[in-house]
Amino acid sequence: MGVVIDDPQTEAKIRELAARTGETPEQAVAHAVDARLAQLPASRDEKGRDGDVTARRERIRETLAYFDSLPKINEHLTPDEIIGYDENGLPT
């Protein structure tokens, strides 16, 4: 695939990078792209869909277990008591 860069500022940056590194413009772009890709997290395809789903399910299970472990408070209260209003809509 050929790449056409129509932005003069980007072209100037590529030429400067190539001059500083002693590479051809193509090499400079290739190395810059490789360096940027190395900084990014792996793509969904590289992670593997099954592993990604399995990890998410495990995190969900851990989160649910955490909430299940919290103390149960106010279970004896009715919904109206929890909200804090009586049958007339006045604060209790």
N, C-alpha and C positions, 0 to 999 in steps of 0.2 A: 504494500500500500504506500503510495506516495503521499507526502504531507506538504501542503502549501500553506505558508504562513504569510498572511497579508498585513500583519501588524508591524510597522517599521520599528517600533520600540522593542518588540520581541525579537525581531531579526537582529537588531543591534546587540541585544543581550546575548544572543546565541553566538554572534561573532566575537564579542568580548570574552565569553566563557571559553570559546575555542582558542582564542589567542592566549589567554592566561594559562590554559592547561596544555597547550601544544597539540591539541587534538584537531581533527577535522570537525566542521560544524555537525555533521551526522554523528560522529563519536561523542561529541560534547552533549548533544541532545539525548543520545542513548544512555549515557552515564547519568545524566541528570534525571531522566525518567526512572532508571533503575534505583537511584538513591531515594527518590520520592516514594516509589512503590515499596521500598524496604521499610519506610517509616509508617506506612499505613497498616491497619489490621488486615488480616487475611480476608479475602472475599468469601462470600457464602459458599461458592463452589469449592474453594480450597479447604474450608472447614469441614465440608462433608455434611450433607443435609441430615443424615441420621444422627451423627454425633451432636450436631447443633440442637436438634429437637430433644435428644436424650438429656443434654445438659440443661436445657430450659425446663424440662419436666422435673429434673432433680432440684433445681432452684425453687420451683413452685412448691414441691413437696416440703422442702426445708422451710419455706416461708409459712406454709400452712401449719407445719409442726410447731413453729415458733408461736404463732397466734393461738394455737390450741393449748400451748403451755402457759399462757398468761392466766393470771387469776381471774376467776369468774366473779364479777361484782354486779350488784343490782339485778340479779336474775329474779329476785322475788318481786320486783316492781312491775306494775302494769305499764303498758305503753303511755298512758296519760300521765302517770307519775314520773316516768322517765322524761317526758317532754316538759313537765313542770307546770301544767295547766289543769284546772279542775273542769268539771262538766259544763260550767258556764263560760269557759274560755279565759278565766282569770288565773293569774299566777298563784301557785300554791306556796 
